[in-house]
Structure formats: C-alpha cells, structure tokens
Amino acid sequence: MTGNEKAQGPKHKRDLTRRKVVVAGAGAVAAVGVGGAIAATASAGETSKTASAASAASPSSSSSSAEVCYKLTSETTEGPYYIDADKIRQDITEDKEGIPLTLTLKVIDSETCEPIRNAAVDIWHCDALGIYSGYESMSSGGGGAPTDTPTDAPSGTPTGEPPSGEPTGAPGGGGGGVHEEPTDDTRYLRGTWKTDKKGVVTFKTIFPGWYRGRCVHIHTKVHVSGEWTDAGYEGGNTCHTGQFFFDEESVLASAEVEPYSTSTTERTTLTEDTIYDQSGTQGGLLKLKYKKNDIAKGVLATLTVGVDPEATHTGQGS
C-alpha cells in the first residue's frame, strides 16, 4: 500500500488492496486533440428529448450559471471484461473500423455540484461487431452470439428472482458482473484519462456495436482520491461503476453503416435491456449530436456524471 493510501483512512480505502497503472510507451500520456468536443451541462433528470435541446459548453469554457445539483448517476454491474487500466490515453480507437465517436464527460460531486478534478476515468466497450478486446475468444465474428451462448430454448417456467448483472455468456455480461481473466493481449477500445480542473474528460473512439442480450452501451469507472504519477494512477477508491447508453434513433442509423450493417445478431433495444434503468440521463443515457442523414461522419456524445466521491462502487458481485 502506498503512503498516499494510508493517509486517506478507511473511508477512502478501495476493495482492491492496490491499484497501479503502468503507462505503455513514453508518449502515452500526451494529450490527444479533440476538436469539436463538447461538455455536458444539462441536468441528469432530463429526458433524452430535452437533453438534445440543452445547451453545452466546450471544455475550455466556463460552467453554465444555470447548472444545478444532480442526482447520483446510476450504478451498474462492472461486467466480466474489465481490465484494470493499462492504457493511459484519450484516443482508444486503435485500428478498429466504425463511426467516429467523441465522448465528453463531466464528473461532479452530486451533493455540491463541484467538478471533480484529476479523477481517473476508465471506459471500455465492444467493437462494431460486438467483440471485446482482451476476450476475443469468448466472442464470435460477424457480430454473432458468443461461442458459449446456449442455442437451445429453455423449457418450463422460471422460478425465483432473475439474476442481476448482464447476461451470462455474453460479452460484457456475466451473472452479477463476475470478473473473467483476459484471454488475449488486445486492448483496443479501452482507455483511462484524467479529468481537468472543470471535471471534464474527453475520449475518441467509435460508436459501439451490439451483441446478444444487451443494447448498445459503454462501460465506465471513476476513481478518485488516488495519485497520478509518472507511472500512471495509484490508490484511491472507485466511486462509480456505470454504463452509458444510446437512444434507439442513433442505433438504427448506425445499423445502416458498414461494418454495423453486416452484423447478423438480433439486437436488444434500449427498453428491453436489463441493465439500463429507463431513467434517462440519470441512468446513463448519452446526449448525442450528429448529422441526421449522415451519422457515418461522426457522433458527439456528452453526459454529466454525478458521483459521491466518498463512496466505493466497484460493480462486482450481485
């Protein structure tokens, strides 16, 4: 345990005994240009319709004077395919094909509405055909169902409570979010970056695809009270584990664009999803901006994430 962790006391102690990120390559922490990115300022209580009309400021501009305190952003399962951040970068695309997506998040203390600076924000998601890096052997190509997904229909009437978490056997799934060890060395569409003095962090990636049993989504974690060093990020507590979601209109538009259009997997809609709690931006529904008749040109996605910096939410277990 580092000296920094000892100084924080038990209130900030993470479930994990140690978190350490190793930066790969000398240039890994260089900032990536994110021209045109926007930061969310709309209330987490807004619906997707009102959110689309809400004004948004660039990361370099001041916060809106009309900003009010937010409800806590919904916690969700971590899923089995989280890899503790080993890629400190804003551009997580690597060579993956897909619709360009610029994701800008603003992390605030939900009680005080003060921005949380220097937080470590992780994001990870599947590619355009539903495959996660680090776990390619657990998925099938072409957007098909994972290789370990049962093909026979269940018989009889289910009894008892349904399991929490994502569907077992699906990428990003797993009963209650039980972690799986990586099966390969790929790390595309994964990355960690720190929030600036206004609580803002921006990533460049692609619009995610879908796989059996889940709607289109992005996973996230927010780590606070740790320390950024030359080696990366150490200590602190994971104050938020959640997922970001995409409205049906944008997903239907993406499905017309290659390689998404080549997927043969039946898609789960936003209203059918077992993880999204149907609460709009509070539940992680992103505010999206793109050219309606040409989504292939790119999408800007924004959201304000309200967290309790003193809490610990790892998203593990039931």
C-alpha positions as CSV (number, residue, x, y, z in Angstrom):
1,M,0.0,0.0,0.0
2,T,1.3,3.5,-0.8
3,G,1.8,6.3,1.7
4,N,-1.0,8.1,-0.1
5,E,-3.4,5.3,0.6
6,K,-2.5,5.2,4.3
7,A,-3.2,8.9,4.6
8,Q,-6.7,8.6,3.2
9,G,-8.0,6.5,6.1
10,P,-10.6,3.7,5.9
11,K,-13.2,5.9,4.4
12,H,-11.3,6.0,1.1
13,K,-9.9,2.5,1.2
14,R,-10.7,0.6,-2.0
15,D,-11.8,-3.0,-2.1
16,L,-8.7,-3.8,-4.0
17,T,-5.5,-3.7,-2.0
18,R,-3.6,-1.9,-4.6
19,R,-4.3,-0.1,-7.9
20,K,-1.4,0.7,-10.2
21,V,-1.4,1.7,-13.8
22,V,1.7,1.2,-15.9
23,V,2.0,3.6,-18.8
24,A,2.9,1.8,-22.1
25,G,5.3,3.9,-24.0
26,A,6.9,7.3,-23.3
27,G,4.2,9.2,-25.3
28,A,1.2,7.5,-23.8
29,V,0.2,10.4,-21.6
30,A,0.3,13.0,-24.4
31,A,-3.0,14.8,-24.8
32,V,-4.9,13.9,-27.9
33,G,-6.6,16.6,-30.0
34,V,-10.4,16.6,-29.6
35,G,-11.5,19.4,-31.7
36,G,-15.3,19.9,-31.7
37,A,-15.8,18.0,-28.4
38,I,-18.5,19.4,-26.1
39,A,-19.1,19.1,-22.4
40,A,-22.5,18.2,-20.9
41,T,-24.2,20.8,-18.7
42,A,-27.8,19.5,-18.8
43,S,-29.4,18.1,-15.6
44,A,-29.3,14.4,-15.1
45,G,-33.0,14.5,-14.6
46,E,-33.7,15.4,-18.2
47,T,-35.3,13.1,-20.7
48,S,-33.5,12.3,-24.0
49,K,-35.7,14.8,-25.8
50,T,-35.0,17.8,-23.6
51,A,-31.4,16.8,-23.3
52,S,-30.9,17.0,-27.0
53,A,-32.1,20.6,-26.9
54,A,-29.9,21.5,-23.9
55,S,-27.0,23.9,-24.4
56,A,-23.5,22.5,-24.0
57,A,-20.2,24.3,-23.4
58,S,-16.8,23.4,-24.8
59,P,-14.3,22.0,-22.2
60,S,-12.5,25.4,-22.3
61,S,-15.5,27.5,-21.5
62,S,-16.9,28.3,-18.0
63,S,-19.6,26.2,-16.4
64,S,-23.2,27.2,-17.0
65,S,-24.5,29.6,-14.3
66,A,-27.8,27.7,-14.6
67,E,-26.3,24.4,-13.6
68,V,-28.0,22.8,-10.6
69,C,-27.1,19.9,-8.4
70,Y,-27.6,16.4,-9.9
71,K,-29.0,13.1,-8.8
72,L,-26.4,10.4,-8.5
73,T,-25.8,8.7,-11.8
74,S,-27.0,5.0,-11.7
75,E,-24.5,2.4,-10.6
76,T,-24.4,-0.8,-12.6
77,T,-22.6,-4.1,-12.8
78,E,-18.9,-4.0,-13.9
79,G,-19.4,-6.9,-16.2
80,P,-16.7,-9.7,-16.5
81,Y,-14.5,-8.0,-19.1
82,Y,-13.0,-5.0,-17.2
83,I,-9.2,-4.8,-17.4
84,D,-7.6,-2.5,-14.8
85,A,-6.5,0.5,-16.8
86,D,-3.3,-0.3,-18.5
87,K,-3.8,2.2,-21.4
88,I,-3.5,5.8,-20.3
89,R,-4.8,7.5,-23.4
90,Q,-7.7,9.5,-24.8
91,D,-7.8,8.0,-28.3
92,I,-8.8,4.4,-27.7
93,T,-9.7,3.6,-31.3
94,E,-6.5,1.9,-32.5
95,D,-7.3,0.4,-35.9
96,K,-11.0,-0.5,-35.3
97,E,-13.5,0.4,-38.0
98,G,-16.6,2.2,-37.1
99,I,-18.4,5.5,-36.9
100,P,-16.1,8.1,-35.1
101,L,-17.4,8.9,-31.6
102,T,-16.1,11.7,-29.4
103,L,-17.3,11.1,-25.8
104,T,-17.0,14.0,-23.4
105,L,-17.9,13.5,-19.7
106,K,-18.1,16.0,-16.9
107,V,-17.7,14.4,-13.4
108,I,-19.1,16.3,-10.5
109,D,-19.9,15.8,-6.8
110,S,-23.6,15.2,-6.8
111,E,-24.1,16.9,-3.4
112,T,-22.1,20.1,-4.0
113,C,-22.0,20.2,-7.8
114,E,-18.4,21.0,-7.7
115,P,-16.3,19.5,-10.5
116,I,-14.0,16.6,-9.5
117,R,-10.6,17.2,-11.0
118,N,-7.8,14.7,-11.5
119,A,-10.2,11.7,-11.3
120,A,-9.2,8.7,-13.3
121,V,-12.0,7.8,-15.7
122,D,-12.0,4.3,-17.4
123,I,-14.1,3.5,-20.5
124,W,-14.3,0.2,-22.4
125,H,-16.8,-1.2,-24.9
126,C,-17.1,-3.7,-27.7
127,D,-16.3,-3.1,-31.4
128,A,-18.7,-2.6,-34.2
129,L,-19.5,-6.3,-34.3
130,G,-19.9,-6.9,-30.6
131,I,-16.4,-8.2,-29.7
132,Y,-14.4,-7.0,-26.7
133,S,-10.6,-6.7,-26.8
134,G,-8.8,-9.0,-24.3
135,Y,-11.7,-11.5,-24.7
136,E,-11.9,-12.2,-28.4
137,S,-12.1,-16.0,-27.9
138,M,-15.3,-15.5,-26.0
139,S,-17.0,-13.8,-28.9
140,S,-17.7,-14.9,-32.4
141,G,-17.0,-12.8,-35.5
142,G,-19.6,-11.0,-37.6
143,G,-21.5,-9.8,-34.6
144,G,-22.8,-13.3,-33.9
145,A,-23.6,-14.6,-30.5
146,P,-20.7,-15.6,-28.2
147,T,-19.5,-19.1,-28.7
148,D,-20.6,-20.2,-25.2
149,T,-24.1,-18.9,-25.6
150,P,-26.7,-21.8,-25.4
151,T,-28.7,-22.3,-28.6
152,D,-31.4,-24.5,-27.2
153,A,-34.6,-22.9,-25.9
154,P,-35.2,-23.2,-22.2
155,S,-38.2,-25.3,-21.1
156,G,-40.6,-24.9,-18.2
157,T,-41.4,-21.7,-16.3
158,P,-38.5,-19.9,-14.5
159,T,-38.7,-19.7,-10.7
160,G,-37.1,-17.4,-8.3
161,E,-35.7,-13.9,-8.9
162,P,-33.8,-13.2,-12.2
163,P,-30.1,-12.8,-11.8
164,S,-28.6,-9.4,-11.5
165,G,-25.9,-8.1,-13.9
166,E,-25.5,-8.8,-17.6
167,P,-26.5,-12.0,-19.4
168,T,-24.1,-14.9,-18.6
169,G,-22.0,-15.9,-21.6
170,A,-22.4,-12.6,-23.5
171,P,-19.5,-10.1,-24.0
172,G,-19.7,-7.6,-21.2
173,G,-22.1,-9.8,-19.4
174,G,-21.8,-12.4,-16.6
175,G,-24.0,-13.2,-13.8
176,G,-23.6,-10.3,-11.3
177,G,-20.5,-9.0,-13.1
178,V,-18.1,-11.8,-12.0
179,H,-14.7,-10.9,-13.5
180,E,-13.1,-13.0,-16.1
181,E,-9.3,-13.1,-16.8
182,P,-8.3,-11.8,-20.2
183,T,-7.7,-14.4,-22.9
184,D,-5.5,-12.4,-25.2
185,D,-3.3,-9.3,-25.4
186,T,-5.5,-7.0,-27.4
187,R,-6.6,-3.8,-25.8
188,Y,-8.5,-1.7,-28.4
189,L,-11.5,0.4,-27.3
190,R,-10.2,0.6,-23.7
191,G,-8.5,3.6,-22.0
192,T,-8.1,5.8,-19.0
193,W,-7.7,9.6,-18.8
194,K,-7.9,12.2,-16.0
195,T,-10.5,14.9,-15.6
196,D,-9.3,18.5,-15.9
197,K,-9.9,21.3,-13.4
198,K,-13.5,21.6,-14.6
199,G,-14.1,17.9,-14.1
200,V,-14.1,17.2,-17.9
201,V,-12.6,14.3,-19.7
202,T,-12.8,13.5,-23.5
203,F,-12.2,10.3,-25.3
204,K,-12.0,9.5,-29.0
205,T,-13.4,6.1,-30.0
206,I,-16.0,4.5,-32.3
207,F,-19.8,4.0,-31.9
208,P,-20.2,0.6,-30.2
209,G,-22.0,-2.3,-31.9
210,W,-24.2,-4.8,-30.1
211,Y,-24.3,-8.4,-29.1
212,R,-26.9,-10.9,-27.9
213,G,-28.8,-9.8,-24.8
214,R,-27.6,-6.2,-24.5
215,C,-28.4,-2.9,-26.0
216,V,-25.6,-0.6,-27.3
217,H,-23.5,0.7,-24.3
218,I,-20.2,1.8,-23.0
219,H,-18.8,0.7,-19.6
220,T,-17.2,3.2,-17.2
221,K,-15.5,3.6,-13.9
222,V,-14.5,6.7,-12.0
223,H,-11.6,6.5,-9.5
224,V,-10.9,9.4,-7.0
225,S,-8.6,10.2,-4.1
226,G,-5.6,8.4,-5.7
227,E,-2.4,9.9,-7.1
228,W,-1.2,10.5,-10.6
229,T,2.5,9.7,-11.0
230,D,4.9,9.2,-13.9
231,A,3.9,5.5,-13.7
232,G,0.1,6.2,-14.0
233,Y,-2.5,6.2,-11.3
234,E,-2.3,4.7,-7.8
235,G,-4.6,4.2,-4.8
236,G,-7.9,5.9,-4.1
237,N,-11.4,4.5,-4.4
238,T,-13.7,3.6,-7.2
239,C,-16.6,5.9,-6.5
240,H,-18.7,5.0,-9.6
241,T,-19.1,2.0,-11.9
242,G,-21.7,2.5,-14.6
243,Q,-22.7,2.3,-18.2
244,F,-23.6,4.8,-20.9
245,F,-26.4,4.2,-23.4
246,F,-27.5,5.3,-26.9
247,D,-31.0,6.2,-28.0
248,E,-32.8,4.0,-30.5
249,E,-32.8,6.5,-33.3
250,S,-29.0,6.7,-33.3
251,V,-28.5,2.9,-33.1
252,L,-30.9,2.4,-36.0
253,A,-29.0,5.0,-38.0
254,S,-25.7,3.3,-37.2
255,A,-27.1,-0.1,-38.3
256,E,-27.2,1.2,-41.9
257,V,-23.5,1.9,-41.9
258,E,-20.7,-0.7,-42.5
259,P,-19.5,-2.7,-40.6
260,Y,-22.5,-2.5,-38.3
261,S,-24.8,-3.4,-41.2
262,T,-23.0,-6.7,-41.6
263,S,-24.0,-7.9,-38.2
264,T,-26.3,-10.9,-38.1
265,T,-27.0,-10.6,-34.4
266,E,-30.5,-9.9,-33.2
267,R,-30.4,-6.6,-31.3
268,T,-31.8,-5.8,-27.9
269,T,-33.5,-2.4,-27.7
270,L,-33.0,0.2,-25.0
271,T,-36.4,-0.6,-23.5
272,E,-35.7,-4.3,-23.5
273,D,-32.3,-4.0,-21.8
274,T,-31.9,-5.5,-18.3
275,I,-29.2,-3.1,-17.2
276,Y,-30.5,0.4,-18.3
277,D,-33.0,1.6,-15.7
278,Q,-35.0,3.7,-18.1
279,S,-34.3,6.9,-16.1
280,G,-32.8,9.0,-19.0
281,T,-29.5,10.8,-18.4
282,Q,-29.5,9.8,-14.7
283,G,-29.3,6.2,-15.9
284,G,-26.5,7.0,-18.3
285,L,-28.4,7.9,-21.5
286,L,-26.0,10.0,-23.6
287,K,-26.9,13.2,-25.3
288,L,-25.9,12.8,-28.9
289,K,-25.2,15.2,-31.7
290,Y,-24.7,14.1,-35.3
291,K,-25.8,14.8,-38.9
292,K,-29.2,13.1,-39.0
293,N,-28.8,11.9,-42.6
294,D,-25.1,11.0,-42.4
295,I,-24.2,9.6,-39.0
296,A,-21.2,8.0,-40.6
297,K,-19.5,11.4,-40.4
298,G,-19.2,11.1,-36.6
299,V,-21.1,11.5,-33.4
300,L,-20.5,13.8,-30.4
301,A,-21.7,12.3,-27.1
302,T,-21.9,14.1,-23.8
303,L,-23.0,13.5,-20.2
304,T,-22.6,14.9,-16.8
305,V,-21.8,12.1,-14.2
306,G,-22.9,12.8,-10.7
307,V,-20.9,10.8,-8.1
308,D,-20.3,10.5,-4.4
309,P,-16.5,10.8,-4.1
310,E,-16.5,9.2,-0.7
311,A,-18.4,6.1,-1.8
312,T,-17.0,2.8,-3.1
313,H,-18.8,1.2,-6.0
314,T,-16.8,-1.5,-7.8
315,G,-19.8,-3.1,-9.6
316,Q,-18.6,-6.5,-8.6
317,G,-20.8,-9.3,-7.2
318,S,-24.6,-9.5,-7.3
